[in-house]
Amino acid sequence: MEEQRQERKLGPPSIIKKISDIEWELPPTFKAGMHVPARIFASKKLLDNMDEGVFNQISNVASLPGIV
């Protein structure tokens, strides 16, 4: 049985904001329901190699009840 792999887009969304050389922020406007901005700590090289699932997951955390 041949395994099918789904291609995922690499790199951050265009809306990401650079805070410092290793700190990046997704604003709450990235995804409906986000209560707070989402912060990622990573080098530019690492950030560029993250797939869309990373940004989806961190935006899910920023959407959890009780996150303020």
C-alpha positions as CSV (number, residue, x, y, z in Angstrom):
1,M,0.0,0.0,0.0
2,E,1.5,3.3,-1.1
3,E,1.5,6.1,1.5
4,Q,0.2,9.4,0.2
5,R,1.8,12.5,1.7
6,Q,0.0,15.8,1.6
7,E,2.2,18.7,0.6
8,R,2.2,21.5,3.2
9,K,3.1,25.0,2.6
10,L,6.4,26.0,4.3
11,G,7.1,29.4,5.9
12,P,5.2,31.9,7.9
13,P,2.1,33.6,6.9
14,S,2.6,37.2,5.5
15,I,0.8,38.7,8.5
16,I,3.5,37.6,11.0
17,K,5.3,40.4,12.7
18,K,9.0,40.4,13.6
19,I,9.6,41.5,17.2
20,S,13.3,40.6,17.5
21,D,15.8,38.3,15.7
22,I,14.2,35.3,17.4
23,E,10.7,36.5,18.4
24,W,7.7,36.6,16.0
25,E,4.1,37.4,16.6
26,L,0.8,36.4,14.9
27,P,-1.8,39.0,15.6
28,P,-5.3,38.0,16.8
29,T,-6.6,38.9,13.3
30,F,-4.8,35.8,11.9
31,K,-7.7,33.6,12.8
32,A,-11.2,34.2,14.1
33,G,-11.5,33.4,17.8
34,M,-7.9,34.2,18.8
35,H,-8.0,36.0,22.2
36,V,-4.4,37.1,22.2
37,P,-1.4,37.4,19.8
38,A,0.6,34.2,19.4
39,R,4.3,34.4,20.0
40,I,6.9,32.1,18.4
41,F,10.5,32.0,19.4
42,A,12.7,30.8,16.5
43,S,15.5,31.8,14.2
44,K,14.4,33.1,10.7
45,K,15.8,29.9,9.2
46,L,13.7,27.7,11.5
47,L,10.6,29.9,11.0
48,D,11.0,29.6,7.2
49,N,11.0,25.8,7.5
50,M,7.9,25.5,9.7
51,D,4.8,24.3,7.9
52,E,1.3,25.7,8.1
53,G,0.4,23.2,10.8
54,V,2.7,25.1,13.3
55,F,0.8,28.4,12.7
56,N,-2.5,26.7,12.9
57,Q,-1.7,25.0,16.2
58,I,-0.3,28.1,17.9
59,S,-3.4,30.0,16.8
60,N,-5.6,27.3,18.3
61,V,-3.8,27.7,21.6
62,A,-4.4,31.5,21.4
63,S,-8.1,30.7,21.0
64,L,-8.5,28.5,24.1
65,P,-11.0,29.6,26.7
66,G,-9.3,31.3,29.6
67,I,-6.4,32.6,27.5
68,V,-6.0,36.3,28.3
